[in-house]
Amino acid sequence: MAGKTSAPQRKTMGRVMHEYAHGELKSGRGGKVKSRKQAIAIALKEAGASRYESQSENRRNLARSKRKEAVGKTYQQETEGKSHVGARGKRESSRAMGGKNAQTTAHRSPRQRAAARRNIRKANAAANAA
């Protein structure tokens, strides 16, 4: 897979390199990664963009990384206290990702927006009546 990388792959590579830059990246045995070349190798493997893996292994590695990011199990999330990195359509945790400790989903369909407006109107009517 020596060609172009997809957006999710670039995002994962960026996260891994961020972990390396901040001293958060660990190798398989748990020791901190100090070599930039090793960090790049880990980033390519996690992103499923390695030339040394088959296409199916690359797909599996990227899927594993995305699951890890969605659950909040990356080293970056553990040290910085974020529950999601780019969890599109799911509950966002920090201001940087979805506004002031966002409790709503980041992206809503028109149907969901209409339902939310109805609920807000009901809540306002109940508050005015009381």
N, C-alpha and C positions, 0 to 999 in steps of 0.2 A: 504494500500500500504506500508506494513512494510518491503518489500524486498529491493533489491538494487535500487539505484537511477540512473537515466540516466545522461548522460553528460550535457544536457541542464538544468536539475534539479540542478546538482551540481554547475553549473555556476551561476544560479540564487541565490542559497543559499550563494555562495561565495560573490556575489554582495551585498546581503542584510546584511551579516555579516560585509562586508567592510563599508557599510553605518553606521552600528552600531558602529564600532570601531572608525570611524571618526566623530561621533556625528551627522550624517546626517539623521539617520533613525527616522521617525516619525510614531506615531500610527494613527489610523483612525481619531481621533479627531484633529490631527495636532501637538500634543505635542511630544517633543523628548523622545525617548525610552531610559530609563536608566537601565532597568533590562536586564541582559544577557538572562535569561530564556524567557522573552517576545520576545527578538530579535530572538531567535532560533525558537519560535513558529511562528513568522511572516515569517521567512525564509522558514520553512517547508510548510506553507500555500501558500506562493507565488510560491514556486517551485512545488507545486502539489504533495508533498510527505508526507502529513499529514495522520496520522492513524485515525484521527477523522472525515475525510471527505470521501464521497463515491468516487468511481473511476471516475465517470463523473464529479463531482465537482473538483476533483484534476486536471483532464485534462483541465477543464475550467479555473482554477486558473493559471495553467502554461501558457496556451495560452494568458491569460490576461497579465501576466508578460512579456512574449516575445513581445507582441504588445507594451507594455509600453517601453521596452528597445529599440525596433526598432525605435520608434518615438522620443525618448530622454526625456521621462517624468519621469525617476526615480530620486530620490533625489540626487544620486551620480552624474548623468549627469547634473542636474541643478546646483549643486555647483561647479563641476569641469569643466563645460563648454564643455562637449563632446556631440556630436549629436547621436552617435551610440555606443553601446557596443557589439562588436562581430557581426556586421551587415554583415554577410557573403554574398558576391556576390553583395552587395550594395555599394554605395560610402562611403568610409571610411573618417573619419574626421581628426584624429590627427596622428602625426608621430608614436605614439606607436601602432596604429592600422593598418596603411597602408602605412607607409613611409612618406616622407616630404609632409604634407598636401595633401595626395594622391587625385588626381582628377579622377583617373581611377578606375575601379572596381577591387576588390581584386582577384577574380578568373575569368579567361576567358576560354571559350571553345576554341579548336583548330581553329574553324572557326572564332571566334572573334579575336584571335591573328593574324590570317592571314589578316583579314580586317584592323586591327590596323597597321600592317607592311605596307600594301598598302598605307594607309593614310599618314604614316610617309614619305614614299618614294615620294608621290605626293607633300607633303609640302616642302620637301628638294629640289625637282626639281623646284618648284615654287620660292623658296628662291634663288637658284643658278641662275635662269633665270633673276631675277630682279636686 
